[in-house]
Amino acid sequence: MENIQAQKQNKEALFRIRHLKKYFPIKKKSFSRTQDYVHANESITLDIYKGETLGLVGESGCGKSTFGRTLLQIYPATSGSILYYGATIADVNPAYARKAIRQLPKIYPHYCIEKKEMDELLARQAQLAEGVTDAELDEKILNKSRELENRFANMLRIAGGLLAHKDLNKVSAALMAQFEADVAVAKIRNEIRNLEVQKELSPSAAAEDVKKIQELEAKLPTLEAAAASKKEAVEALREEARNEADFDELEAEKDEGLDLNKLSRDEIRPLRKDMQIIFQDPYSSLDTRMTLGNIIGEGVIAHGMLPRAKGEEYNSYIQEVMGECGLAPYFIHRYPHQFSGGQRQRIGIARALAVKPGFVVCDEAVSALDVSIQSQIINLLSDLKRDRQLTYLFITHDLSVVKYISDRIAVMYLGMLVELTDSDKLFAKPLHPYTQALLKAIPRTDVENQEISVLEGDIPSAVHPPEGCRFHTRCIYCMENCSHFEPALREVEEGHFVACHLLDMPEEERRSYMAEKEAEDLARIHELDAKSREALAQHAAAQEK
């Protein structure tokens, strides 16, 4: 299985996205037997860490907003996995986990067959001479990795090394018993957590909430003892399997993450308040029939954070959130049409933060605003991140903005990630040709006589994307491999991930090749410029006659 390690060991992942795809079907032509799709996101793999701001940049239409909405399950993913660590499997009690546990004895033999094929491909790769690459073999390994991820990943994550046990029926029964016990404990803890939030926001109901909390806490010791007993039984089976040949390899696949792609609508609903979005358009994203107070408080009521939508406590909390976002308390009864664009964006921010989320997708949150208002909103987002320990996915096409606010930056082209690294490193040392082209198009005040270059060519169709590297149709460094084989996103330096065949070449050879191609491109530009001047001169001469 493909595994991208954390940049720094002290960082804790909030999301682990693996081979994520999102396709949109388009209307069939009359009498057509084939179904075409828009390839909005293609095999995206990355981690998002708690407390960071991850910037996502790229040209318009490259799939940035689609990725953010798929991450939040506004759009269901076509394939791949989104592991979420802000809640446990026991908290949600998903059907996919129960199914994976029950089917362990049936599914694991099929995994062994597929894994054997993968090992054979890896063995062939290991036999290659040092410095020699096989793009076709690399692509086969990549596709097999995606297949294993889609079909068997949840079984491996839940069971881990237990799959090496000789009696998988016994393992399945023990895991199911532990799961049921953990769910019972998690249910009580979640009820206590929700009551504590209500107690904090509604002082009038505090006494009643305290009594309920005490009753629930009294039930916990018995349930926790039962869960500990079931866990001991599972660990005993794990010890029995520890001496088996495949144990260590299987145990390394164990993961406590919750796969959001496998959750139903009802299962994902309790997590909605933990994951919010600030929409791009501050005008169309607000209901014109609702007052500001109702817009902000709708999620609060829907998730049971306050018992009533009316009353002093409700208004007090909504005004508190408004104040954090720079909105005056007396705005609470006004309607969206009475506010400016910047104020409307603040309303969108307040709506997202009212339910106390831990993760927020900022989808082009400042693109519709003028420069002065942009800086205000960005400063506001930075302050809220610090005060509330938030994690952001900041989507934009403006590299100047993303540099200011982001800890790391991911660059996307036509639905695929092409580069991912620290913000400072990306601007100091971009490695992918697309990233380099984007940075060259940014006007700079700290450089004299800067030559602004604009990336030539049009973005290819997302319905029929190019084979191989999707950027090869516009890349001046294009090689033969680029048009046939998709490059894998790999770590070329610590914390610096790039998807480019150029990096398969030795450094000196790569520099020489790039210099040669740049010289050829410059000569071509000069030739076109000369032809253009000649044509203009001929036109001017014809006009004089």
C-alpha positions as CSV (number, residue, x, y, z in Angstrom):
1,M,0.0,0.0,0.0
2,E,1.2,3.5,-0.8
3,N,2.1,5.4,2.2
4,I,3.1,9.1,2.4
5,Q,4.9,9.8,5.7
6,A,4.3,12.9,7.7
7,Q,6.8,15.7,7.1
8,K,7.6,15.9,10.8
9,Q,7.1,13.1,13.2
10,N,5.4,15.4,15.8
11,K,2.6,16.2,13.5
12,E,-0.7,14.4,14.0
13,A,-2.8,13.6,11.0
14,L,-6.4,14.8,10.8
15,F,-7.1,13.3,7.4
16,R,-5.3,10.7,5.3
17,I,-6.5,10.8,1.7
18,R,-5.5,7.8,-0.5
19,H,-6.1,7.4,-4.3
20,L,-9.2,9.7,-4.1
21,K,-11.2,9.9,-7.4
22,K,-14.2,11.9,-8.2
23,Y,-15.9,11.6,-11.6
24,F,-19.1,13.4,-12.7
25,P,-21.2,11.6,-15.4
26,I,-22.3,13.8,-18.3
27,K,-25.4,13.4,-20.3
28,K,-25.3,10.8,-23.0
29,K,-25.7,11.7,-26.6
30,S,-28.7,10.2,-28.4
31,F,-28.3,6.4,-29.1
32,S,-24.8,6.4,-27.5
33,R,-23.8,3.3,-25.6
34,T,-20.9,4.8,-23.8
35,Q,-21.0,7.0,-20.7
36,D,-18.5,9.8,-20.5
37,Y,-17.3,11.3,-17.2
38,V,-15.7,14.6,-16.1
39,H,-12.4,13.5,-14.3
40,A,-12.6,16.1,-11.7
41,N,-10.2,14.5,-9.2
42,E,-7.8,11.7,-10.1
43,S,-5.9,9.5,-7.6
44,I,-5.2,12.3,-5.0
45,T,-3.0,11.1,-2.1
46,L,-2.0,13.4,0.8
47,D,-2.2,14.0,4.5
48,I,-3.7,17.0,6.3
49,Y,-2.4,17.6,9.8
50,K,-4.1,19.0,12.9
51,G,-3.6,22.7,13.4
52,E,-2.1,23.4,9.9
53,T,-3.4,25.5,7.0
54,L,-3.0,23.5,3.8
55,G,-3.2,25.7,0.7
56,L,-4.5,24.1,-2.5
57,V,-3.7,26.1,-5.7
58,G,-4.1,25.7,-9.4
59,E,-5.8,27.1,-12.5
60,S,-9.6,27.6,-12.5
61,G,-11.4,24.3,-13.3
62,C,-8.6,22.0,-12.1
63,G,-10.8,20.4,-9.4
64,K,-9.8,22.3,-6.3
65,S,-13.4,23.0,-5.1
66,T,-14.5,19.5,-6.0
67,F,-11.7,18.1,-3.8
68,G,-12.8,20.2,-0.8
69,R,-16.4,19.2,-1.2
70,T,-15.6,15.5,-1.7
71,L,-13.5,15.7,1.4
72,L,-16.5,16.9,3.4
73,Q,-18.8,14.3,1.6
74,I,-20.9,17.0,0.0
75,Y,-20.0,15.0,-3.1
76,P,-19.7,11.3,-2.8
77,A,-16.3,10.0,-3.9
78,T,-16.0,7.7,-6.9
79,S,-13.3,5.6,-5.3
80,G,-10.4,5.8,-2.8
81,S,-10.4,6.5,0.9
82,I,-10.6,9.5,3.2
83,L,-9.5,8.5,6.7
84,Y,-10.6,10.9,9.4
85,Y,-9.1,11.0,12.9
86,G,-11.3,13.5,14.5
87,A,-13.7,10.7,15.6
88,T,-13.3,7.0,16.2
89,I,-15.1,4.1,14.4
90,A,-16.9,3.3,17.6
91,D,-18.2,6.9,17.8
92,V,-20.0,6.5,14.4
93,N,-20.7,2.7,14.5
94,P,-20.6,2.4,10.7
95,A,-22.1,-0.5,8.7
96,Y,-18.9,-0.9,6.6
97,A,-16.9,-1.8,9.8
98,R,-19.4,-4.5,10.8
99,K,-19.3,-5.9,7.3
100,A,-15.5,-5.9,7.1
101,I,-15.3,-7.8,10.5
102,R,-17.9,-10.3,9.5
103,Q,-16.4,-11.1,6.1
104,L,-12.8,-11.5,7.3
105,P,-12.6,-15.3,6.7
106,K,-14.2,-14.9,3.2
107,I,-12.2,-11.9,1.9
108,Y,-8.7,-12.5,3.2
109,P,-7.9,-15.3,0.8
110,H,-8.7,-13.0,-2.2
111,Y,-6.4,-10.4,-0.7
112,C,-3.5,-12.9,-0.5
113,I,-3.9,-13.6,-4.3
114,E,-3.8,-9.9,-5.2
115,K,-1.0,-9.2,-2.8
116,K,1.1,-12.0,-4.4
117,E,0.7,-10.3,-7.8
118,M,1.8,-7.0,-6.2
119,D,4.9,-8.5,-4.6
120,E,5.9,-10.0,-8.0
121,L,5.7,-6.5,-9.5
122,L,7.8,-5.0,-6.7
123,A,10.4,-7.8,-7.1
124,R,10.8,-7.0,-10.8
125,Q,11.2,-3.3,-9.8
126,A,13.9,-4.2,-7.2
127,Q,15.9,-6.2,-9.9
128,L,16.3,-3.1,-12.0
129,A,19.9,-1.7,-12.1
130,E,20.6,1.4,-10.0
131,G,19.5,4.6,-11.8
132,V,17.4,2.6,-14.3
133,T,13.6,3.2,-14.3
134,D,10.8,1.4,-16.0
135,A,7.8,3.7,-16.4
136,E,5.5,1.0,-17.6
137,L,6.3,-1.1,-14.5
138,D,5.9,1.9,-12.2
139,E,2.4,2.5,-13.6
140,K,1.4,-1.2,-13.1
141,I,2.5,-1.0,-9.5
142,L,0.6,2.3,-9.0
143,N,-2.6,0.8,-10.5
144,K,-2.3,-2.4,-8.4
145,S,-1.8,-0.3,-5.3
146,R,-5.0,1.6,-6.0
147,E,-6.8,-1.7,-6.5
148,L,-5.7,-3.1,-3.2
149,E,-6.6,0.2,-1.5
150,N,-10.2,0.2,-2.9
151,R,-10.9,-3.5,-2.2
152,F,-9.2,-4.5,0.9
153,A,-8.0,-1.5,2.8
154,N,-10.7,-1.4,5.5
155,M,-10.3,-5.0,6.3
156,L,-6.5,-4.5,6.8
157,R,-7.0,-1.3,8.9
158,I,-9.4,-2.9,11.3
159,A,-7.8,-6.4,11.7
160,G,-4.1,-5.7,11.1
161,G,-1.9,-8.6,12.3
162,L,-4.9,-10.6,13.4
163,L,-5.3,-11.7,9.8
164,A,-2.2,-13.9,10.2
165,H,-4.1,-16.0,12.8
166,K,-4.9,-19.5,11.7
167,D,-8.6,-19.3,12.8
168,L,-10.1,-16.2,11.2
169,N,-13.6,-17.2,12.3
170,K,-12.5,-16.9,15.9
171,V,-10.8,-13.6,15.1
172,S,-14.0,-12.3,13.5
173,A,-16.1,-13.2,16.5
174,A,-13.7,-11.6,19.0
175,L,-13.4,-8.4,16.9
176,M,-17.2,-8.1,16.7
177,A,-17.6,-8.5,20.4
178,Q,-15.0,-5.8,21.1
179,F,-16.6,-3.5,18.5
180,E,-20.0,-3.8,20.2
181,A,-18.5,-3.1,23.6
182,D,-16.6,0.0,22.3
183,V,-19.7,1.3,20.6
184,A,-21.7,1.1,23.9
185,V,-18.9,3.1,25.7
186,A,-18.6,5.7,22.9
187,K,-22.4,6.3,22.9
188,I,-22.4,7.2,26.5
189,R,-19.3,9.5,26.2
190,N,-20.8,11.3,23.2
191,E,-24.0,11.9,25.1
192,I,-21.9,13.4,28.0
193,R,-19.9,15.5,25.6
194,N,-23.1,16.9,23.9
195,L,-24.7,17.7,27.3
196,E,-21.5,19.5,28.4
197,V,-21.8,21.7,25.3
198,Q,-25.4,22.4,26.1
199,K,-24.5,23.2,29.7
200,E,-21.9,25.7,28.6
201,L,-24.2,27.5,26.1
202,S,-27.4,27.3,28.1
203,P,-26.9,28.2,31.8
204,S,-30.6,27.9,32.5
205,A,-30.5,24.2,31.7
206,A,-27.2,23.6,33.5
207,A,-28.7,22.0,36.6
208,E,-30.7,19.5,34.6
209,D,-27.7,18.8,32.3
210,V,-25.4,18.2,35.3
211,K,-27.9,15.6,36.7
212,K,-28.1,13.8,33.3
213,I,-24.3,13.8,33.1
214,Q,-23.9,12.3,36.5
215,E,-26.4,9.5,35.6
216,L,-24.5,8.7,32.4
217,E,-21.1,8.8,34.2
218,A,-22.4,6.2,36.7
219,K,-23.0,3.8,33.8
220,L,-19.5,4.2,32.3
221,P,-17.4,2.0,34.7
222,T,-19.4,-1.2,34.0
223,L,-19.3,-0.6,30.2
224,E,-15.6,0.3,30.2
225,A,-14.8,-2.9,32.2
226,A,-16.7,-5.0,29.6
227,A,-14.9,-3.3,26.7
228,A,-11.5,-3.9,28.4
229,S,-12.4,-7.6,28.8
230,K,-13.2,-7.9,25.1
231,K,-10.1,-6.0,24.2
232,E,-8.0,-8.5,26.3
233,A,-9.5,-11.4,24.3
234,V,-8.6,-9.8,21.0
235,E,-5.0,-9.0,22.2
236,A,-4.7,-12.7,23.2
237,L,-5.5,-13.7,19.7
238,R,-3.0,-11.1,18.4
239,E,-0.3,-12.7,20.6
240,E,-1.1,-16.1,19.1
241,A,-0.7,-14.7,15.6
242,R,2.5,-12.7,16.4
243,N,4.8,-15.6,15.4
244,E,3.2,-16.1,12.0
245,A,5.3,-15.1,8.9
246,D,3.0,-12.3,7.7
247,F,2.1,-10.7,11.1
248,D,4.5,-7.7,11.0
249,E,3.5,-6.7,7.5
250,L,-0.2,-7.0,8.2
251,E,0.1,-5.2,11.6
252,A,1.7,-2.3,9.8
253,E,-1.5,-1.8,7.9
254,K,-3.6,-1.4,11.1
255,D,-5.2,2.0,11.3
256,E,-7.8,3.6,13.6
257,G,-9.0,6.1,11.0
258,L,-12.7,6.4,10.0
259,D,-13.2,6.0,6.3
260,L,-15.7,8.8,5.4
261,N,-16.2,7.5,1.9
262,K,-17.9,4.4,3.3
263,L,-20.4,6.2,5.6
264,S,-24.1,6.6,4.8
265,R,-25.9,10.0,5.0
266,D,-27.2,9.2,8.5
267,E,-23.7,8.1,9.6
268,I,-22.0,11.2,8.4
269,R,-24.5,13.6,9.9
270,P,-23.1,13.7,13.5
271,L,-19.7,14.6,12.0
272,R,-21.0,17.6,10.0
273,K,-20.6,20.0,12.8
274,D,-16.9,19.0,13.1
275,M,-16.2,19.7,9.4
276,Q,-17.5,23.0,7.9
277,I,-17.1,25.0,4.7
278,I,-16.9,28.7,3.8
279,F,-18.3,29.0,0.3
280,Q,-16.7,31.0,-2.5
281,D,-19.6,33.3,-3.4
282,P,-20.8,35.4,-0.4
283,Y,-23.9,36.4,-2.3
284,S,-25.5,33.1,-3.5
285,S,-24.4,31.1,-0.4
286,L,-26.8,33.0,2.0
287,D,-30.5,32.5,2.1
288,T,-32.0,35.9,1.4
289,R,-35.2,35.0,3.3
290,M,-33.4,34.4,6.6
291,T,-32.1,36.9,9.1
292,L,-28.4,36.9,10.0
293,G,-29.2,35.4,13.4
294,N,-31.1,32.5,11.8
295,I,-28.4,31.9,9.2
296,I,-25.7,31.6,11.8
297,G,-27.9,29.7,14.3
298,E,-29.4,27.1,11.9
299,G,-26.6,24.6,12.4
300,V,-26.6,25.2,16.1
301,I,-30.2,24.1,16.4
302,A,-29.9,21.3,13.9
303,H,-27.1,19.7,15.9
304,G,-28.8,20.1,19.3
305,M,-26.3,22.5,20.8
306,L,-29.1,24.7,22.1
307,P,-32.5,23.4,23.0
308,R,-34.5,26.4,21.5
309,A,-34.0,28.8,18.6
310,K,-35.6,31.6,20.6
311,G,-34.6,33.2,23.8
312,E,-31.9,35.2,25.5
313,E,-29.3,32.4,25.6
314,Y,-29.7,31.7,21.9
315,N,-29.3,35.4,21.0
316,S,-26.4,35.8,23.4
317,Y,-24.4,32.9,21.8
318,I,-25.1,34.0,18.2
319,Q,-24.0,37.6,19.0
320,E,-20.9,36.2,20.7
321,V,-20.0,34.3,17.4
322,M,-20.8,37.5,15.4
323,G,-18.5,39.5,17.6
324,E,-15.6,37.1,17.0
325,C,-16.1,37.5,13.2
326,G,-16.3,41.3,13.3
327,L,-20.1,41.7,13.0
328,A,-21.9,44.2,15.2
329,P,-24.6,42.7,17.6
330,Y,-27.4,44.8,16.2
331,F,-26.9,43.0,12.8
332,I,-28.7,39.9,14.1
333,H,-32.1,40.8,12.7
334,R,-30.9,42.1,9.3
335,Y,-31.1,40.3,6.0
336,P,-28.2,39.4,3.6
337,H,-29.1,42.1,1.0
338,Q,-28.4,44.7,3.7
339,F,-24.7,43.8,3.9
340,S,-21.6,44.4,1.7
341,G,-19.5,41.6,0.2
342,G,-17.0,41.7,2.9
343,Q,-19.7,41.6,5.6
344,R,-21.4,38.7,3.8
345,Q,-18.2,36.7,3.8
346,R,-17.9,37.4,7.6
347,I,-21.4,36.0,7.9
348,G,-20.3,32.8,6.1
349,I,-17.4,32.5,8.4
350,A,-19.6,33.0,11.5
351,R,-22.1,30.3,10.2
352,A,-19.2,27.8,9.8
353,L,-17.7,28.5,13.3
354,A,-21.0,28.6,15.2
355,V,-21.1,24.8,15.5
356,K,-17.5,24.7,16.9
357,P,-15.8,22.7,14.1
358,G,-12.2,21.5,14.1
359,F,-11.8,21.6,10.4
360,V,-12.9,24.3,7.9
361,V,-12.6,24.3,4.0
362,C,-12.1,27.8,2.8
363,D,-13.3,27.5,-0.8
364,E,-12.0,30.6,-2.6
365,A,-13.1,32.5,0.5
366,V,-11.5,35.8,-0.6
367,S,-11.6,35.6,-4.4
368,A,-14.8,37.7,-4.8
369,L,-13.5,40.5,-2.5
370,D,-11.3,43.6,-3.2
371,V,-7.7,43.6,-2.0
372,S,-8.3,45.6,1.2
373,I,-11.2,43.4,2.3
374,Q,-9.1,40.3,1.4
375,S,-6.5,41.2,3.9
376,Q,-9.1,41.8,6.6
377,I,-10.7,38.4,6.0
378,I,-7.3,36.6,5.9
379,N,-6.3,38.2,9.2
380,L,-9.6,37.2,10.7
381,L,-9.1,33.6,9.6
382,S,-5.6,33.6,11.0
383,D,-6.8,34.9,14.4
384,L,-9.7,32.4,14.5
385,K,-7.3,29.5,13.7
386,R,-5.0,30.6,16.6
387,D,-7.9,31.1,19.1
388,R,-9.9,28.0,18.2
389,Q,-7.0,25.6,17.2
390,L,-8.6,25.1,13.8
391,T,-7.3,23.2,10.7
392,Y,-7.9,24.8,7.3
393,L,-7.9,23.6,3.7
394,F,-7.5,27.0,2.0
395,I,-8.5,26.7,-1.7
396,T,-7.4,29.5,-4.1
397,H,-5.9,30.3,-7.4
398,D,-4.0,33.3,-6.0
399,L,-0.4,32.2,-5.1
400,S,0.2,35.6,-3.4
401,V,-2.6,35.0,-1.0
402,V,-1.8,31.3,-0.3
403,K,1.8,32.1,0.5
404,Y,0.7,34.4,3.3
405,I,-1.7,32.1,5.1
406,S,-0.5,28.5,4.4
407,D,1.9,26.2,6.2
408,R,2.0,23.8,3.3
409,I,0.9,24.1,-0.3
410,A,-0.4,21.5,-2.7
411,V,-0.4,22.3,-6.4
412,M,-3.2,20.7,-8.6
413,Y,-3.4,20.4,-12.3
414,L,-6.4,18.9,-14.2
415,G,-7.6,17.0,-11.1
416,M,-4.2,15.6,-10.0
417,L,-1.6,16.7,-7.4
418,V,1.7,17.6,-9.0
419,E,3.6,19.0,-6.1
420,L,3.3,19.2,-2.3
421,T,5.7,20.9,0.2
422,D,6.2,23.6,2.8
423,S,5.1,27.1,1.7
424,D,8.5,28.6,1.9
425,K,10.1,25.7,0.1
426,L,7.6,25.8,-2.8
427,F,8.4,29.5,-3.5
428,A,12.1,29.0,-3.0
429,K,12.6,25.8,-4.9
430,P,9.7,24.7,-7.1
431,L,10.5,21.4,-8.8
432,H,7.5,20.6,-11.0
433,P,7.4,22.5,-14.4
434,Y,3.8,23.5,-13.8
435,T,4.6,25.1,-10.4
436,Q,7.5,26.9,-11.9
437,A,5.3,28.3,-14.7
438,L,2.7,29.5,-12.1
439,L,5.4,31.3,-10.1
440,K,6.9,33.0,-13.2
441,A,3.5,34.5,-13.9
442,I,3.3,36.4,-10.6
443,P,4.4,40.0,-10.7
444,R,7.1,40.8,-8.0
445,T,8.1,44.1,-6.4
446,D,11.4,42.7,-5.0
447,V,12.9,41.9,-8.5
448,E,14.1,44.4,-11.0
449,N,13.4,43.9,-14.7
450,Q,11.3,40.8,-14.0
451,E,10.2,38.9,-17.1
452,I,6.6,37.8,-16.7
453,S,5.9,34.6,-18.6
454,V,2.5,33.2,-19.2
455,L,1.9,29.5,-19.5
456,E,1.1,28.7,-23.1
457,G,-1.6,26.4,-24.3
458,D,-5.1,25.5,-23.1
459,I,-6.0,23.2,-20.3
460,P,-7.0,19.8,-21.9
461,S,-10.5,18.4,-21.6
462,A,-11.3,16.8,-18.2
463,V,-13.7,14.5,-20.1
464,H,-10.9,13.0,-22.2
465,P,-7.7,13.9,-20.3
466,P,-4.3,13.2,-21.9
467,E,-2.6,9.8,-21.3
468,G,0.4,9.8,-19.1
469,C,1.3,13.1,-17.4
470,R,-1.6,15.4,-17.8
471,F,0.7,18.4,-18.1
472,H,2.8,17.0,-20.9
473,T,0.7,18.8,-23.6
474,R,1.9,22.2,-22.2
475,C,5.3,21.3,-20.8
476,I,8.5,22.4,-22.6
477,Y,10.4,19.6,-20.9
478,C,8.1,16.8,-22.2
479,M,9.8,13.4,-22.8
480,E,8.5,10.3,-24.5
481,N,7.6,8.7,-21.1
482,C,5.5,11.7,-20.2
483,S,2.9,11.1,-23.0
484,H,2.5,7.4,-22.1
485,F,2.9,6.9,-18.3
486,E,1.4,8.7,-15.4
487,P,4.1,9.8,-12.9
488,A,3.6,8.9,-9.3
489,L,3.7,11.5,-6.5
490,R,6.9,10.6,-4.6
491,E,9.0,12.2,-2.0
492,V,12.1,13.6,-3.6
493,E,13.3,15.5,-0.5
494,E,12.1,15.4,3.1
495,G,8.5,16.6,3.0
496,H,8.7,17.6,-0.7
497,F,6.5,15.5,-3.0
498,V,6.5,15.8,-6.8
499,A,4.9,13.9,-9.6
500,C,7.3,14.4,-12.6
501,H,9.3,12.0,-14.8
502,L,12.1,14.6,-15.0
503,L,13.1,13.7,-11.4
504,D,13.8,10.1,-12.5
505,M,16.9,11.4,-14.3
506,P,20.3,12.0,-12.5
507,E,20.6,15.6,-11.5
508,E,23.4,16.6,-13.9
509,E,21.6,14.9,-16.8
510,R,18.4,16.6,-15.8
511,R,19.9,20.1,-15.7
512,S,21.5,19.6,-19.0
513,Y,18.3,18.4,-20.6
514,M,16.3,21.3,-19.1
515,A,18.8,23.9,-20.3
516,E,18.7,22.4,-23.8
517,K,14.9,22.5,-23.9
518,E,14.8,26.1,-22.5
519,A,17.2,27.2,-25.2
520,E,15.0,25.6,-27.9
521,D,11.9,27.2,-26.4
522,L,13.6,30.6,-26.3
523,A,14.8,30.2,-30.0
524,R,11.2,29.3,-30.9
525,I,9.8,32.4,-29.2
526,H,12.4,34.7,-30.9
527,E,11.5,33.1,-34.3
528,L,7.8,33.8,-33.7
529,D,8.6,37.3,-32.6
530,A,10.6,38.0,-35.7
531,K,7.9,36.6,-37.9
532,S,5.4,38.8,-36.1
533,R,7.5,41.9,-36.6
534,E,8.0,41.1,-40.3
535,A,4.2,40.6,-40.7
536,L,3.5,43.9,-39.0
537,A,6.1,45.7,-41.2
538,Q,4.5,44.2,-44.4
539,H,1.1,45.3,-43.2
540,A,2.3,48.8,-42.5
541,A,4.0,49.0,-46.0
542,A,0.8,47.8,-47.6
543,Q,-1.2,50.5,-45.8
544,E,1.2,53.2,-47.0
545,K,0.6,52.2,-50.6
